[in-house]
Amino acid sequence: MNIFHDTPCQEASIHSRETFIACGRPGASAVFHKKDRHVYVMCEACTYHNVKNRGGIELVPKEE
């Protein structure tokens, strides 16, 4: 079950340059960034990129 699907990805689109443009794809997970201490909902591609290249930490929902 994807609890983030109704929330669009909050990462910047590859089309962002001077102005922030959100990615907007369906959210797949939450990623925590130590740098600014915020949690962002991201799609699968943005999650992969942020964890691999930017030091993000993917937060996994606790199983009940």
Secondary structure, 3 states (H helix, E strand, C coil): CCCCCCCECCCECCCCCCCCCECCCECCEEEEECCCCEEEEECHHHHHHHHHHCCCEEECCCCC
